[in-house]
């Protein structure tokens, strides 16, 4: 089922999400719905707060970018209760967008390597070092679990320049091709 996307200005996007347990109701259905929603919206990552749930669940499938980043060919992942333990390596600046901020794209600087722990959809524990573009995607989605959006990571001047766009999104004046919650 395709779920509505919560857009910038919705309070759930500013809350710190809570961990879930392995008896969370209908978790497999939720994960499936999150993937379906992400694909329908042409996204490569989706965090539960973006669909109105303040829980620590992320789905990622960055394989559409595999032509430019071959390491993303098999990047379909579910991250439950993820924790980024460290971010290091080089600072890399790249353009980011977000399904919750339609029409907004800005350059964001992030570390190119992270140490992350999480559970997958089968509740298998993972402890991984992730590098490159997948590390960027994970950091972007992880920010949603911490109550942040990518525009929090841009300069105050850039934020001021896009203030009108953000205000319009918060007022429900955003256009997008996917279902949204207003």
FENHU-V419888 format. One record per pair of residues at least 24 apart in sequence whose ideal C-beta (glycine too) atoms are under 6 Angstrom apart, sorted by the first residue. I is the first residue (numbers start at 1). J is the second residue. D is the distance in whole Angstrom. If there is no record, write none. Layout:
i:j:d
I:J:D
I:J:D
//
This chain:
i:j:d
1:33:5
2:36:6
2:37:5
2:40:5
2:179:6
3:33:6
3:37:5
3:51:4
4:179:5
4:180:6
4:181:4
5:50:6
5:99:5
5:178:6
5:180:5
6:50:6
6:52:5
6:181:5
7:100:5
7:169:5
7:174:6
7:180:6
8:100:6
8:101:5
8:166:6
8:169:4
8:170:6
9:170:3
12:49:5
12:52:5
12:54:6
13:49:6
14:147:5
15:54:5
15:147:5
16:146:6
16:147:5
17:49:6
17:54:5
17:55:5
17:56:5
17:145:4
19:56:5
19:81:5
20:55:5
22:123:5
31:78:5
31:121:5
34:59:5
35:59:5
40:178:6
41:99:5
41:178:4
43:99:5
45:137:5
45:141:4
47:141:5
47:144:4
47:145:6
49:144:5
50:100:5
56:81:5
56:145:5
58:141:4
60:137:6
62:137:5
69:133:5
71:132:6
75:134:6
78:120:5
78:121:4
79:118:4
80:119:4
81:119:6
82:116:6
82:118:4
83:117:5
84:114:5
84:116:5
84:142:6
85:115:4
86:115:4
87:111:4
87:114:5
88:113:6
89:113:4
96:150:5
98:150:6
102:174:5
102:176:4
104:165:6
106:154:5
106:158:6
108:150:5
108:153:5
110:136:5
110:139:5
//
